[in-house]
Amino acid sequence: MKRRRIALLWLAAALPTAMVCAGEPARSNLALHRPATGSAICKPGEEAEKAVNGLLASKTHDKFCSLQRRAWLRIDLQAERELRGFTVKHAQAGGEAAAMNTRAFALSVSGDGATWRQVVKVDDNVDGVSVHRIAPTRARYVRLDIAQPAQDPADPATRIYELEAW
């Protein structure tokens, strides 16, 4: 029985595109490898598509980074999908300092990419990974709007390692 439990824990850890919660089935990341656009980047290699590549391996190659105040990230799920929540992997999830975690942000959804409805608003995040359950809603597009990119208001860099929609 112990080996079976260890094998299941290893399997859950090995699946970066699924989230396993006690008593709930694994959830597929609907944003994985979907087209992403975003605000101006910090430097080449930190483009929006890095936030949907499923990787956390590199501080310089697996994150979306923007120095633009009021940074944003938009994902096209390529079809209307039923969404039940989001996972945002901030700076600390990628091995950076907790002080670099996104402080204030909102998540919105849209069926057409023009009219948006805010479904999550966070003003005081300190976590490296934040999970946001929502009432089931249908949408094709997801947008993350950053109001405060880090814990220190003077830090201008937004650092998003992954934005998962499930």
NUKEBA-581624 format. One record per residue (C-alpha): x, y, z. Coordinates in Angstrom, 1 decimal, m for minus. Layout:
REM NUKEBA-581624
east->X | north->Y | up->Z
...
REM end
This chain:
REM NUKEBA-581624
east->0.0 | north->0.0 | up->0.0
east->2.9 | north->2.4 | up->0.8
east->4.5 | north->1.8 | up->m2.6
east->1.2 | north->2.5 | up->m4.3
east->0.8 | north->5.8 | up->m2.4
east->4.4 | north->6.8 | up->m3.3
east->3.8 | north->6.0 | up->m6.9
east->0.6 | north->8.0 | up->m7.0
east->2.3 | north->11.0 | up->m5.4
east->5.2 | north->10.8 | up->m7.9
east->2.7 | north->10.6 | up->m10.8
east->0.8 | north->13.7 | up->m9.5
east->4.1 | north->15.6 | up->m9.1
east->5.2 | north->14.6 | up->m12.6
east->2.1 | north->16.0 | up->m14.3
east->2.7 | north->19.8 | up->m14.5
east->m0.5 | north->20.3 | up->m16.6
east->m2.9 | north->18.8 | up->m14.1
east->m3.8 | north->19.9 | up->m10.6
east->m4.8 | north->17.3 | up->m8.0
east->m6.8 | north->18.3 | up->m5.0
east->m8.0 | north->16.0 | up->m2.2
east->m11.3 | north->14.5 | up->m3.3
east->m11.2 | north->16.1 | up->m6.7
east->m10.1 | north->14.6 | up->m10.1
east->m7.1 | north->16.0 | up->m11.9
east->m7.7 | north->19.1 | up->m13.9
east->m6.3 | north->19.7 | up->m17.4
east->m4.6 | north->23.0 | up->m18.0
east->m6.6 | north->24.4 | up->m20.9
east->m4.1 | north->27.3 | up->m21.4
east->m1.1 | north->25.0 | up->m22.0
east->0.7 | north->25.8 | up->m25.3
east->m2.1 | north->28.1 | up->m26.4
east->m1.4 | north->31.5 | up->m28.2
east->m0.5 | north->34.2 | up->m25.7
east->0.2 | north->37.9 | up->m26.0
east->1.2 | north->40.4 | up->m23.4
east->2.6 | north->43.8 | up->m22.6
east->6.2 | north->44.8 | up->m23.5
east->8.8 | north->42.3 | up->m22.2
east->11.7 | north->42.8 | up->m19.9
east->14.2 | north->41.2 | up->m22.4
east->14.2 | north->38.7 | up->m25.3
east->13.3 | north->35.2 | up->m24.1
east->10.7 | north->36.4 | up->m21.6
east->7.7 | north->36.6 | up->m24.0
east->4.1 | north->36.0 | up->m23.1
east->4.1 | north->32.4 | up->m24.5
east->6.5 | north->31.4 | up->m21.7
east->3.6 | north->31.7 | up->m19.2
east->1.9 | north->28.8 | up->m21.0
east->4.8 | north->26.5 | up->m21.8
east->4.3 | north->24.3 | up->m18.7
east->7.9 | north->24.8 | up->m17.5
east->9.4 | north->26.3 | up->m14.3
east->13.0 | north->25.2 | up->m15.0
east->14.7 | north->28.5 | up->m15.7
east->14.5 | north->32.0 | up->m14.1
east->15.5 | north->33.5 | up->m17.5
east->13.7 | north->31.3 | up->m20.0
east->10.4 | north->30.1 | up->m18.5
east->8.6 | north->33.2 | up->m17.4
east->6.7 | north->36.1 | up->m18.9
east->8.4 | north->39.3 | up->m17.6
east->7.2 | north->42.9 | up->m18.3
east->8.4 | north->46.2 | up->m17.0
east->5.3 | north->48.0 | up->m18.3
east->3.2 | north->49.4 | up->m15.5
east->m0.3 | north->47.8 | up->m15.7
east->1.2 | north->44.8 | up->m17.4
east->m1.1 | north->42.3 | up->m19.0
east->m1.2 | north->38.8 | up->m20.4
east->m3.8 | north->37.4 | up->m22.7
east->m4.4 | north->33.8 | up->m23.7
east->m6.5 | north->32.5 | up->m26.6
east->m7.9 | north->29.1 | up->m25.6
east->m8.8 | north->28.7 | up->m29.3
east->m12.3 | north->27.5 | up->m28.6
east->m14.9 | north->28.4 | up->m26.0
east->m14.3 | north->26.3 | up->m22.9
east->m16.0 | north->25.8 | up->m19.6
east->m13.7 | north->27.3 | up->m17.0
east->m13.8 | north->26.6 | up->m13.2
east->m10.6 | north->28.3 | up->m12.1
east->m7.1 | north->29.4 | up->m12.5
east->m3.6 | north->28.8 | up->m11.1
east->m1.1 | north->31.6 | up->m11.3
east->2.6 | north->30.7 | up->m10.7
east->4.3 | north->33.8 | up->m9.6
east->8.1 | north->34.6 | up->m9.2
east->8.6 | north->32.3 | up->m6.2
east->7.2 | north->29.3 | up->m8.1
east->10.2 | north->29.7 | up->m10.5
east->12.8 | north->29.9 | up->m7.7
east->12.9 | north->33.7 | up->m7.3
east->12.5 | north->35.7 | up->m4.1
east->9.1 | north->35.8 | up->m2.4
east->9.4 | north->39.6 | up->m2.5
east->9.0 | north->39.3 | up->m6.3
east->5.6 | north->37.6 | up->m6.2
east->2.8 | north->39.5 | up->m7.9
east->0.9 | north->41.6 | up->m5.3
east->m2.3 | north->42.8 | up->m7.0
east->m3.9 | north->41.4 | up->m10.1
east->m7.2 | north->40.6 | up->m11.8
east->m8.4 | north->37.8 | up->m14.1
east->m11.0 | north->38.4 | up->m16.7
east->m12.7 | north->36.2 | up->m19.3
east->m14.2 | north->36.8 | up->m22.7
east->m16.1 | north->35.0 | up->m25.4
east->m15.0 | north->37.4 | up->m28.2
east->m11.8 | north->39.0 | up->m27.0
east->m13.5 | north->42.4 | up->m26.9
east->m16.0 | north->42.3 | up->m24.0
east->m14.4 | north->41.2 | up->m20.7
east->m15.9 | north->40.1 | up->m17.4
east->m13.7 | north->40.2 | up->m14.3
east->m13.9 | north->36.9 | up->m12.4
east->m11.0 | north->37.2 | up->m9.9
east->m9.5 | north->40.3 | up->m8.2
east->m6.6 | north->40.0 | up->m5.7
east->m5.1 | north->43.0 | up->m3.9
east->m2.9 | north->41.3 | up->m1.3
east->m1.3 | north->38.2 | up->m2.7
east->2.0 | north->37.0 | up->m1.1
east->1.9 | north->33.4 | up->m2.4
east->4.3 | north->31.9 | up->m5.0
east->1.3 | north->29.9 | up->m6.4
east->m2.2 | north->31.3 | up->m6.1
east->m5.3 | north->29.2 | up->m6.9
east->m8.6 | north->30.8 | up->m7.8
east->m11.8 | north->28.8 | up->m8.1
east->m14.7 | north->30.5 | up->m10.0
east->m18.3 | north->29.6 | up->m10.7
east->m18.3 | north->27.6 | up->m14.0
east->m18.3 | north->30.0 | up->m16.9
east->m17.7 | north->29.6 | up->m20.6
east->m15.0 | north->31.7 | up->m22.4
east->m12.5 | north->31.6 | up->m25.2
east->m10.1 | north->34.2 | up->m23.9
east->m8.4 | north->34.8 | up->m20.5
east->m6.7 | north->38.0 | up->m19.5
east->m4.4 | north->38.7 | up->m16.5
east->m4.1 | north->42.3 | up->m15.6
east->m1.3 | north->43.3 | up->m13.1
east->m1.9 | north->46.3 | up->m10.8
east->1.1 | north->45.8 | up->m8.6
east->3.8 | north->43.5 | up->m10.0
east->5.7 | north->42.7 | up->m6.8
east->5.5 | north->43.1 | up->m3.0
east->7.6 | north->46.3 | up->m3.1
east->5.7 | north->49.0 | up->m5.0
east->9.0 | north->50.3 | up->m6.3
east->9.8 | north->47.0 | up->m8.1
east->8.4 | north->47.5 | up->m11.7
east->8.8 | north->43.9 | up->m13.0
east->5.9 | north->41.5 | up->m13.5
east->7.1 | north->37.9 | up->m13.3
east->4.6 | north->35.2 | up->m14.3
east->5.9 | north->31.7 | up->m14.7
east->2.6 | north->30.0 | up->m15.6
east->m1.0 | north->31.0 | up->m16.0
east->m3.2 | north->27.9 | up->m16.0
east->m6.9 | north->27.8 | up->m16.8
east->m8.9 | north->24.8 | up->m15.7
REM end
